[in-house]
Amino acid sequence: MRKLAFGLLLLASANAFAEQTPADEISARSGLPASEVSALLADCDSNQTSMNFCAWRDQLVAERELQQVVDQQISEHPERKTALEAKVAKWKKARDASCEKSARKEWDDGSMRPAAQAICATASTKKMTKKLSATAGRRSS
């Protein structure tokens, strides 16, 4: 019974997280009030902080889309869950290292580095999402 209750709690927490807007998630992670985050996201070109937050938001959205593709593939092929999750985790680690390296090379520790790193991660994540979606399409044919 405890396992069932824990499982339901975990599921409810996961659903609550999934239903959060990117602004809510950024607010929770950054500690800034949601109203301040929303103001920063309202005009991405107004200043460097807004640019950084908008790049972060775009990365979160891309990662959610990737997770949806992963979840769909797992629901269709539960036997591939472990392998797929390991593949994505390994890829994310490589993506993060590569994007951090390229952003640092171009911007060192400048104020543009966080945005550059997030922009790189977003582009890479979109490519991986497309690749996994195409793979799923070929497998189901």
C-alpha positions in Angstrom: 0.0 0.0 0.0 2.8 2.4 0.8 4.4 1.7 -2.6 1.1 2.5 -4.3 0.7 5.7 -2.3 4.3 6.7 -3.1 3.8 5.9 -6.7 0.7 8.0 -6.9 2.4 10.9 -5.1 5.3 10.7 -7.6 3.0 10.6 -10.5 1.0 13.6 -9.2 4.3 15.5 -8.7 5.5 14.7 -12.2 2.2 15.8 -13.6 2.4 19.1 -11.7 5.9 19.7 -12.9 4.8 18.9 -16.5 2.0 21.4 -16.3 4.2 24.2 -15.1 4.8 26.9 -17.6 8.4 27.6 -18.5 8.1 30.9 -16.6 7.0 29.1 -13.5 9.8 26.6 -13.8 12.4 29.4 -14.2 10.9 31.3 -11.3 11.2 28.1 -9.1 14.7 27.4 -10.2 16.0 31.0 -10.0 14.2 32.1 -6.9 12.8 35.2 -8.7 9.1 36.0 -8.4 7.0 34.8 -11.3 6.0 38.4 -12.1 9.7 39.4 -12.5 10.4 36.4 -14.7 7.4 37.2 -16.8 8.6 40.8 -17.2 12.1 39.6 -18.3 10.5 37.2 -20.8 8.2 39.8 -22.2 11.0 41.7 -24.0 13.9 39.4 -24.8 15.9 42.2 -26.5 15.6 44.8 -23.7 18.8 43.8 -21.8 21.3 41.0 -21.3 19.3 39.5 -18.3 16.2 39.3 -20.5 18.2 37.7 -23.3 19.6 35.1 -20.9 16.2 34.3 -19.4 14.6 34.0 -22.9 17.4 31.7 -24.0 16.8 29.6 -20.9 13.1 29.5 -21.6 13.7 28.3 -25.1 16.0 25.6 -23.8 13.4 24.4 -21.3 10.7 24.2 -24.1 13.0 22.2 -26.4 13.9 19.8 -23.5 10.2 19.3 -22.8 9.5 18.5 -26.4 12.4 16.0 -26.4 11.0 14.4 -23.3 7.6 14.1 -24.9 9.2 12.2 -27.8 11.1 10.0 -25.4 8.0 9.3 -23.3 6.0 8.4 -26.4 8.7 6.0 -27.6 8.8 4.4 -24.1 5.0 4.0 -24.0 5.1 2.4 -27.4 8.1 0.2 -26.7 8.6 -0.2 -22.9 11.4 -2.8 -23.5 13.6 0.0 -24.9 13.1 2.3 -21.9 16.5 1.6 -20.2 18.5 1.8 -23.5 16.7 5.0 -24.6 17.1 6.8 -21.3 20.8 5.9 -21.2 21.2 7.1 -24.7 19.5 10.4 -24.0 21.4 10.9 -20.7 24.8 10.3 -22.4 23.8 12.6 -25.2 22.8 15.4 -22.8 26.1 15.1 -21.0 28.0 15.5 -24.3 25.7 18.3 -25.4 26.2 20.2 -22.2 30.0 19.8 -22.3 30.1 20.8 -26.0 27.9 23.9 -25.6 29.7 25.0 -22.4 33.0 24.7 -24.2 31.9 26.6 -27.3 30.2 29.3 -25.3 33.2 29.7 -23.1 35.6 29.8 -26.1 33.5 32.5 -27.7 32.4 34.6 -24.7 34.8 33.5 -21.9 33.1 34.5 -18.7 31.2 37.4 -20.3 27.5 38.2 -19.8 26.6 36.7 -23.1 28.0 33.2 -22.2 24.8 31.9 -20.5 22.6 32.9 -23.4 25.1 31.4 -25.9 25.3 28.2 -24.0 21.5 27.9 -23.8 21.1 28.8 -27.5 23.5 26.0 -28.4 21.7 23.5 -26.1 18.4 24.5 -27.6 19.6 23.9 -31.2 21.2 20.6 -30.3 18.1 19.5 -28.4 15.9 20.3 -31.4 18.1 18.2 -33.6 18.0 15.3 -31.2 14.2 15.5 -31.0 14.0 15.5 -34.8 16.4 12.5 -34.9 14.4 10.5 -32.3 11.1 11.4 -34.0 12.5 10.2 -37.4 13.8 7.0 -35.8 10.4 6.3 -34.2 8.7 6.8 -37.6 11.1 4.3 -39.3 10.6 1.7 -36.5 6.8 1.8 -36.6 6.7 1.4 -40.4 
